[in-house]
Amino acid sequence: MIKYNFKSLLADKEFREDRKIKYEEISEATGISRQTLSKIAGVRGYKTNTENIEKLCVFFNCTPDQLMTILPDPAEK
């Protein structure tokens, strides 16, 4: 299962820039809908496409391995 570190990256960016960043701003900058951003941030096991991953990496100035972590599937525990 893939876990997105979206909220952590967002908190780090907000801290570095000393301002609050809304999903609307991220949506406008990346072209990813606010609904999809919410799912990436909060839906366990949500799957998105590589285009969205690339756009988020550019927005957060990070690599895919910083954006995502692979965890064992809960069914395999």
C-alpha positions as CSV (number, residue, x, y, z in Angstrom):
1,M,0.0,0.0,0.0
2,I,1.2,3.5,-0.8
3,K,1.0,6.2,1.9
4,Y,1.3,9.8,0.7
5,N,3.3,12.2,2.9
6,F,1.2,15.0,1.5
7,K,0.2,16.6,4.8
8,S,3.7,16.5,6.1
9,L,5.2,18.1,3.0
10,L,2.4,20.7,3.1
11,A,3.2,21.5,6.8
12,D,6.9,21.8,6.0
13,K,6.2,24.1,3.0
14,E,3.9,26.3,5.1
15,F,6.6,26.5,7.9
16,R,9.3,27.4,5.4
17,E,7.2,30.1,3.7
18,D,5.6,31.2,7.0
19,R,2.1,31.2,5.6
20,K,-1.0,29.0,5.3
21,I,-1.4,27.2,2.0
22,K,-4.9,26.1,1.0
23,Y,-5.8,23.2,-1.3
24,E,-7.3,25.7,-3.7
25,E,-3.8,27.3,-4.2
26,I,-2.2,23.8,-4.8
27,S,-5.0,23.0,-7.2
28,E,-4.5,26.2,-9.2
29,A,-0.7,25.6,-9.3
30,T,-0.8,22.0,-10.2
31,G,-4.1,21.5,-12.1
32,I,-5.1,18.7,-9.7
33,S,-8.7,19.1,-8.4
34,R,-9.3,19.9,-4.8
35,Q,-11.3,16.7,-4.5
36,T,-8.3,14.6,-5.7
37,L,-5.9,16.5,-3.4
38,S,-8.2,15.7,-0.4
39,K,-8.2,12.0,-1.4
40,I,-4.5,12.0,-1.7
41,A,-4.2,13.6,1.7
42,G,-6.7,11.6,3.6
43,V,-8.0,8.4,1.9
44,R,-6.0,5.4,3.0
45,G,-4.7,3.4,0.0
46,Y,-5.9,6.0,-2.6
47,K,-4.4,5.5,-6.0
48,T,-3.5,8.4,-8.3
49,N,-1.7,8.6,-11.6
50,T,1.9,9.4,-12.3
51,E,1.1,12.8,-13.8
52,N,-0.4,13.9,-10.4
53,I,2.6,12.5,-8.6
54,E,4.9,14.5,-10.9
55,K,2.9,17.7,-10.4
56,L,3.0,17.4,-6.6
57,C,6.7,16.7,-6.6
58,V,7.3,19.8,-8.6
59,F,5.0,21.8,-6.3
60,F,6.7,20.6,-3.1
61,N,10.2,20.5,-4.8
62,C,10.6,16.9,-3.7
63,T,11.2,13.4,-5.1
64,P,8.6,10.7,-5.4
65,D,10.2,8.8,-2.5
66,Q,9.7,11.9,-0.3
67,L,6.1,12.1,-1.5
68,M,5.2,8.4,-1.0
69,T,6.1,5.6,1.3
70,I,5.4,2.0,0.5
71,L,3.9,0.1,3.5
72,P,2.9,-3.6,3.7
73,D,-0.6,-4.3,2.7
74,P,-2.8,-4.6,5.8
75,A,-4.3,-7.9,4.4
76,E,-0.8,-9.3,4.4
77,K,-0.1,-8.8,8.1
